[in-house]
Amino acid sequence: MNKIISVVLIVISLLGLASVRLLENDLFYDPFIAYFKSNFQLQQLPDVDKGLYLISTVFRYFINLLFTVCIIWFLYKSKEFVKATLWVHLFSFIILLATFFILLPLEDEWVKMTLFYIRRFLIHPILLFILVPGFYFISKKQTVS
């Protein structure tokens, strides 16, 4: 029964992540959505209200983090994996957000692609797809030892 509850809560968390993505236009301020869907290499960066964008990005990142932590917990039931997830997300968030805002005023070609990928890591749960197999490998290695 406990395993069934864990699976249901993982599915709910995955649906939560999907909902964040589906409702992104309604929930978050992000002028880059339309920009990156277009032929952005030939266009100037959009005007951005940096304060509002920062608040929106922080909010979205931490919603995704909440669902990610739930998934990690219900998959592995390990406080150590949850702590590691939180540390990885914290350091990634600080580095990525600082880099994003440092590069934002620049207009070089390489900057646009760099902003595209940094933004992806900030607004999508990409780290979840890296951490889950990593923790799986660690958990299997621990049971063998």
Protein Blocks (a to p, Z undefined) as FASTA:
>chain_A
ZZmmmmmmmmmmmmmmmmmmmmmmmmpccfklmmmmmcfklpccddddfklmmmmmmmmm
mmmmmmmmmmmmmmnopaklmmmmmmmmmmmmmmmmmmmmmmmmpccfklmmmmmmmmmm
mmpckllmmmmmmmmmmmmmmmmZZ
